[in-house]
C-alpha cells in the first residue's frame, strides 16, 4: 500500500462494494442507485487498469539485485512444480522452495495464492501408490 495507484485501486474497490445494493433488483427500480453503482464500478475498473499498467511497466525494478534473483529462482521453481515430466516429490519440493524464495518479497492476496495452489495441486496429482510403477 505504498503506491498511490494501489491505494486508489483499493479505495475504488471499497467504494464499488459499498455502492452495490444487497438486493440486485434495487438497481432495476432505482435509477439513481444504478447510476451510482455503474460509476463506482467504472472508477474501480479504471483504477485497476492503471495500477496493473504501472505494475507491468515497473515489473521488478523496485527490487534489489538479490531480490530479483530470488524472484527468478521462485519463477523457475514454480515452473518445475507445474512440470508433468517431473516426479511427484520433485514437484512438491519445488513448490515449497518457491514459497520460501517469495517470503518477505511478495505478498499475494489469498485468492491468488489459492489459485496458484489449485493449479499446482492439479499438476502434482496423486503420489504413486506404494509398489506402483512410475513412468518417466
N, C-alpha and C positions, 0 to 999 in steps of 0.2 A: 504494500500500500504506500510505497514511497513515490510512485509515479503519478503525476496529476491525471493522466489519461486512465489509469487503473482506478483511481478514486472516482473519476467521472463515470466510469462504467458501472462500478458498484452502486453509486448513488442513483444512476438511471435505472438499474435493475430493481433497487428498493422502491423507487417511485412507481415503476410499472407494476410491481407486485401490489403496492398499496392501492393503485387505481383499478385493479382487477376486482370486480364485484364478486361476492360469494355466490350469487345466483347469476349465471351467464344470461338468463332471459332478461335480466335488467338492462343489458346492452341493447336489446331489441325494443324495449319500451321507453327507455330514457336516452334520447339523442345526445344530450349534454354529457352523460356518462360515457357513451360510446366514443364521442369525440375526444374526451379527456383520456380515455384508455388508449385510443389509437395514437394520440400524440405522445403519451408516455412510452408506448412500445416503440414508436418511431425513434424517440430520443435514445432509448435503450439499444436499439439496433445500430444506430449511428455511433454511439459511444463504443459499442463492441467492435465495430469495424475499424474505428480509429485506433483503439488500443491494440487490436490484432495487427493492423498495418505497422504500427510503431514497433511492436514486438518482433515482427518479421524483419523489419529494417535493421533493428539493433542486434537481433539474434543473440550471440554470446559475447558481444563486445564489452559488456559491463563486467565480465568475469576475468579474473587474473589468468595468466597462462597456465598455472597449476590447476585452477578450477576448470578451465577449458579442456584440459587433458582428462580430468575426472569425468566431465560430461561426455567426451568422446569414448572413454572406456565404458561408461554406462550404456551408451548407444550400442556399442559392439556387444556387450553382454546381453542386452535386450534382444538384439538380432539373433544371437545364439540361442536364447531361451525360446524363441519362436521357430527355430530351425527344426523341421521334422526329421532331418537326417542326423541330428544329434541324439545321443542317448538320453533317457529319462532323467537320470541323476545329473548328467551334464547340464541339461536344460534347467533343472531346479537350482543347481549351484550357480549358474549364470544369472538367473533372476535374483537370487539373494545377493550376489556380488553387485549387480546393477543398483539395487536399492541402497546398498551400503555406499556406493560411489555418489549417489544423489543426496545422501543425508547431509543436511546443513547447506546444500546448494540450492535445491529446488524443492518447493512445497507444492505438490499437486493437489487440486481440490479432490475431495472424496470421490466425486463422480468420475473424475479422470482416472484416479487410482483404481477404482472398481472396474472400469472399462479395460484398463491395461491388464489387471489381474484376470479378468474373464478371458481376454484374448490369450494370455499366457497359459491359463488353465486349459483352454481348448487345444493349444499347441502341445502341452505336456501330456494330455490324455491320461490314461491309467498306467501305472507302472506294470511291467510284465509280471505275471504271476510266478511264484517260485517254481522252478523247473521248466518254465515255458521258454521255448526257443525265441530268440530275437533275430530280426533280420537287419542286416546292415547294408 
